[in-house]
């Protein structure tokens, strides 16, 4: 077995182990959150949305629902977005809405660390060379761009047109960071990113 193949198997084994442990430990909390979401506003507890994954395959990402059902509007959500529910605002700020994505890791659609999965609409804006490289790995729950742009909702709130600002300003910066991650990725680097993410979320 080649070194890259061994690295991929190690990464996948680590992903599955950690995801299973997180879901096992947090399931009582997840149940409480699910009930909380349902009591706060009409609609399901979980939100599923099409994202682009490994090799361009479309999958449906899992999150706790934080928006009003059938609320129309831009493809991105800024701080103060009226579509966000009361509970949704808390879940987003604490990142608890992201926990169901550990299920996507178990299903093989995502990794713990990797470029964040984008909507097909935004993936189509990536330069073709970057798109092929980014989609050569599984998308992740966290990555360097997630840490760097953790205040994204606040940045978008300062714009008159959040979606346009995301597409023209934030997306190119994120894309460059996705490319850099893929080109320099390693198991040790993934561990550092996970630790940084934990510190950011806890703080």
C-alpha positions in Angstrom: 0.0 0.0 0.0 1.4 3.4 -1.0 2.0 6.2 1.6 -0.9 8.4 0.3 -3.3 5.4 0.5 -2.2 4.6 4.0 -2.7 8.3 5.0 -6.2 8.3 3.5 -7.1 5.1 5.4 -5.8 6.5 8.6 -7.8 9.8 8.1 -11.0 7.8 7.4 -10.5 5.6 10.4 -9.9 8.6 12.6 -13.0 10.4 11.1 -15.3 7.4 11.8 -14.0 6.8 15.3 -14.3 10.5 16.4 -17.7 11.0 14.7 -19.1 7.9 16.3 -17.8 8.9 19.8 -19.1 12.4 19.5 -22.6 11.2 18.5 -22.6 8.5 21.2 -21.6 11.1 23.9 -23.9 13.9 22.7 -27.0 12.1 21.8 -29.0 13.2 24.9 -28.0 16.8 24.1 -29.0 16.3 20.4 -32.4 15.0 21.5 -33.0 18.1 23.7 -31.9 20.4 20.9 -34.2 18.6 18.5 -37.2 19.1 20.8 -36.2 22.7 21.5 -36.1 23.5 17.7 -39.5 21.9 17.2 -41.1 23.7 20.1 -39.7 27.1 19.0 -41.0 27.2 15.4 -42.9 25.2 12.9 -41.0 22.6 10.9 -38.6 19.7 11.3 -35.7 19.7 13.8 -33.2 18.9 11.1 -32.4 20.9 8.0 -31.0 19.2 4.9 -29.6 21.0 1.9 -27.7 19.9 -1.3 -24.0 20.5 -1.2 -21.2 19.4 -3.5 -18.9 16.7 -2.1 -16.1 14.4 -3.1 -15.5 14.3 -6.9 -18.5 16.6 -7.4 -21.1 14.3 -6.0 -24.1 16.0 -4.6 -25.1 15.0 -1.0 -27.6 16.4 1.5 -25.9 18.0 4.5 -27.5 17.7 8.0 -27.8 20.6 10.4 -30.2 21.6 13.1 -32.8 23.9 11.5 -32.1 27.5 12.3 -34.3 29.3 9.7 -38.0 29.6 9.4 -39.6 27.0 7.2 -40.1 28.1 3.5 -38.3 31.4 4.2 -37.1 32.9 0.9 -34.1 35.1 0.6 -30.3 35.1 -0.2 -28.3 31.9 -0.2 -26.2 33.2 2.7 -27.3 34.3 6.1 -26.0 37.4 7.8 -26.2 38.4 11.5 -29.7 39.7 12.2 -31.3 37.8 9.3 -35.0 37.9 10.0 -35.3 34.3 8.7 -33.3 33.0 11.7 -35.4 31.6 14.6 -34.8 32.5 18.2 -33.3 29.1 18.9 -31.5 29.1 15.6 -29.6 32.2 16.6 -28.3 30.5 19.7 -27.4 27.3 17.8 -25.6 29.2 15.2 -23.6 31.3 17.6 -22.6 28.2 19.6 -22.1 26.1 16.5 -24.4 23.5 18.0 -26.3 23.5 14.7 -23.3 21.8 13.1 -23.2 18.7 15.3 -25.5 16.6 13.0 -22.7 16.8 10.4 -20.9 14.1 12.3 -23.6 11.8 10.8 -22.5 12.9 7.4 -18.9 11.9 8.4 -20.1 8.4 9.3 -22.0 8.2 6.0 -18.8 9.0 4.1 -20.0 12.3 2.7 -17.7 14.4 4.8 -14.5 14.4 6.9 -13.8 16.0 10.2 -11.3 18.4 8.4 -11.6 19.5 4.8 -12.8 22.4 2.6 -16.3 23.3 3.7 -19.0 21.9 1.3 -20.5 24.7 -0.7 -23.8 25.1 -2.5 -23.7 24.1 -6.2 -24.4 27.7 -7.1 -21.1 28.8 -5.5 -19.0 25.8 -6.6 -19.9 26.9 -10.2 -18.0 30.1 -9.5 -14.7 28.4 -8.6 -12.1 28.5 -11.3 -12.1 25.1 -13.0 -8.6 24.2 -11.9 -9.3 25.0 -8.3 -12.7 23.2 -8.4 -11.1 19.9 -9.6 -8.5 20.1 -6.8 -10.9 21.1 -4.0 -13.3 18.4 -4.9 -10.6 15.7 -5.0 -11.0 15.4 -1.2 -14.0 15.0 1.1 -15.4 18.3 2.4 -15.1 18.8 6.1 -16.8 20.0 9.2 -14.0 22.5 9.8 -10.9 23.8 7.9 -8.6 26.9 8.1 -11.2 29.0 6.3 -13.9 28.1 8.9 -11.6 29.4 11.6 -10.5 32.5 9.7 -14.0 33.5 8.8 -15.8 32.5 12.0 -17.3 36.0 12.1 -18.7 35.7 8.6 -22.3 36.5 9.6 -21.1 39.8 11.1 -19.1 40.7 8.0 -22.1 39.9 5.8 -24.4 42.0 8.0 -22.4 45.1 7.2 -23.1 44.6 3.5 -26.1 46.0 1.6 -26.1 42.8 -0.5 -24.8 39.8 1.6 -25.0 37.3 -1.2 -23.1 39.5 -3.7 -20.5 40.3 -1.0 -20.0 36.6 -0.2 -19.6 35.7 -3.9 -17.3 38.5 -4.8 -15.2 39.0 -1.7 -15.4 36.1 0.8 -15.7 33.2 -1.7 -12.5 33.9 -3.6 -10.6 34.2 -0.2 -12.1 30.9 1.0 -11.4 29.2 -2.3 -7.7 30.2 -2.0 -7.6 28.7 1.5 -9.3 25.5 0.3 -6.7 25.1 -2.4 -3.9 25.7 0.1 -5.3 23.2 2.5 -5.6 20.4 -0.1 -2.1 21.1 -1.4 -0.5 20.9 2.1 -2.8 18.6 3.9 -1.5 16.0 6.4 -2.8 14.1 9.3 -0.7 16.2 11.7 -2.1 19.4 10.1 -5.7 18.1 10.5 -5.1 17.5 14.2 -3.8 21.1 14.6 -6.9 22.4 12.8 -9.2 20.4 15.0 -7.5 21.7 18.2 -7.7 25.3 16.8 -11.4 24.8 16.1 -12.1 23.5 19.6 -10.4 26.5 21.1 -12.3 28.9 18.9 -15.7 27.3 19.7 -15.0 27.1 23.4 -13.8 30.7 23.6 
